[in-house]
Amino acid sequence: MTPDIELGRFGRIVAGEDEGYFLHVAAVEGGFIVYFVDDIAEPSAGGDHWTPDLPAFFALQGWRVEWLDQRCEACCGTGTGTGTGTGTGTGTGTGTG
């Protein structure tokens, strides 16, 4: 369920800290930001974490993630671009990659 960490794609945490929450990962200079919310459409709780090492962070949280087909439009566009989401930008632009 979490063999590959998907940048920009929403996932549901099915085991570990924050089980039941949704997350997505964005690349930023020097590391990654992991955003998490209780509901994708209408979030009322959530937060974010910065980490330089995604696999270690996911292991520390004990996360198993079921990756969804939905991408985060706010930081990754509509998913129709050719970029992979691993550039050096902050991930807040509206370009399509």
C-alpha positions as CSV (number, residue, x, y, z in Angstrom):
1,M,0.0,0.0,0.0
2,T,2.9,2.4,0.5
3,P,5.7,0.9,-1.5
4,D,6.1,4.0,-3.6
5,I,5.4,7.4,-2.1
6,E,3.3,9.4,-4.7
7,L,4.1,13.1,-5.0
8,G,1.1,15.3,-5.5
9,R,-1.4,12.4,-5.3
10,F,-3.8,12.1,-2.4
11,G,-3.7,9.0,-0.2
12,R,-5.7,7.8,2.7
13,I,-3.8,6.8,5.8
14,V,-5.0,3.2,6.5
15,A,-2.7,2.5,9.4
16,G,-0.4,4.4,11.8
17,E,-0.5,7.9,13.2
18,D,-3.5,9.9,11.9
19,E,-5.3,6.8,10.6
20,G,-8.3,7.8,8.5
21,Y,-6.8,11.2,7.4
22,F,-5.8,12.0,3.9
23,L,-2.4,13.2,2.8
24,H,-0.4,14.4,-0.1
25,V,3.3,15.1,-0.5
26,A,4.9,18.1,-2.3
27,A,8.5,18.5,-3.1
28,V,10.2,21.7,-1.9
29,E,13.8,22.9,-2.0
30,G,15.7,20.7,0.5
31,G,12.9,18.2,1.2
32,F,9.2,17.5,1.2
33,I,6.1,18.8,2.8
34,V,3.5,16.3,3.8
35,Y,0.1,17.8,4.1
36,F,-2.7,16.0,5.9
37,V,-6.4,16.7,6.4
38,D,-9.4,14.9,7.8
39,D,-11.5,15.4,4.6
40,I,-10.4,16.2,1.1
41,A,-13.5,18.1,0.0
42,E,-14.2,20.0,3.3
43,P,-11.3,19.8,5.7
44,S,-11.9,20.8,9.3
45,A,-8.6,19.5,10.8
46,G,-5.2,18.8,9.6
47,G,-1.6,20.0,9.4
48,D,1.7,19.6,7.7
49,H,5.2,18.2,8.3
50,W,8.5,19.0,6.6
51,T,11.0,16.2,6.1
52,P,14.2,15.7,4.2
53,D,13.7,11.9,4.1
54,L,10.2,10.6,3.1
55,P,10.8,6.9,3.6
56,A,12.1,7.5,7.1
57,F,9.3,9.9,8.0
58,F,6.6,7.5,6.7
59,A,8.3,4.7,8.7
60,L,8.4,6.8,11.9
61,Q,4.7,7.6,11.6
62,G,3.9,3.9,10.9
63,W,1.9,4.9,7.9
64,R,0.4,2.6,5.4
65,V,-1.2,4.6,2.6
66,E,-3.8,3.7,0.0
67,W,-3.0,6.0,-2.9
68,L,-6.0,7.5,-4.7
69,D,-6.4,8.6,-8.3
70,Q,-7.1,12.2,-7.2
71,R,-4.2,14.7,-7.3
72,C,-3.9,18.0,-5.4
73,E,-4.9,20.7,-7.8
74,A,-3.6,23.5,-5.5
75,C,0.0,22.4,-5.7
76,C,0.2,20.0,-8.6
77,G,-2.2,21.4,-11.2
78,T,-4.9,19.2,-12.6
79,G,-2.8,16.2,-13.3
80,T,-2.8,16.7,-17.0
81,G,0.8,18.1,-17.3
82,T,3.9,16.2,-18.0
83,G,5.8,17.2,-14.8
84,T,6.4,14.7,-12.0
85,G,6.1,17.1,-9.1
86,T,9.8,16.8,-8.1
87,G,11.0,20.2,-9.3
88,T,12.7,22.8,-7.1
89,G,9.7,25.1,-6.9
90,T,7.5,25.5,-3.8
91,G,4.6,23.6,-5.3
92,T,2.2,26.5,-5.0
93,G,2.2,27.6,-8.6
94,T,-0.7,27.0,-11.0
95,G,1.4,25.7,-13.9
96,T,0.9,22.3,-15.4
97,G,4.5,21.2,-15.2
